[in-house]
């Protein structure tokens, strides 16, 4: 999922940061981080990753597939990690612990639903118009990854290399903003950037 989310996040920050700080801003380059700590508990892995990168990163986006239950996924797959990260930062008196922000990225099912929101990447990457085959409600699909694979299989025998990154770089933001889970993610991201910049977040509904 990093291959799709990292370029998408970079594009979002390119839009958000100038709105928040029109007089001047520095847009960071998103990176994917993982913990070296050997543990099966997700919250501990998140906490370890945050502790390891707190000197490098100020804003952490925590992604979790929701399997159809986004509220539950946020409570069970995201929030325990944030709680554990904050506990560790306080425990070691980490510099910047009070300036560390977290954003939840929780698609209704899985991230592939967002890849089915726009026909543009399919035309650019596969050279095909698949508009008639795209679901009207990608977040309503039970298995968007299977739907994506089936759609690609209609035009090529194997999934092209770099597919997720290409979609992250080209999927239309306007198309994504029709999806409730994406709007929630973008709103939370914008609020976090505003908090870092110490200015009020813009009111919702201003974007096209």
Secondary structure, 3 states (H helix, E strand, C coil): CHHHHHHHHHHHHHHHHHHHCCCCCCCCCCCCCCCCCCCCCHHHHHHHHHHHHCCCCCEEEEECCCCCCHHHHHHHHHHHHHHHHHHHHHHCCCCCHHHCEEEEECCCCCCHHHHCCCCHHHHHHHCCCCHHHCCCCHHHCCCHHHHHHHHHHCCCCCCCCCHHHHHHHHCCHHHHCCCHHHHHHHHHHHHHHHHHHCCCCCCCCCCC
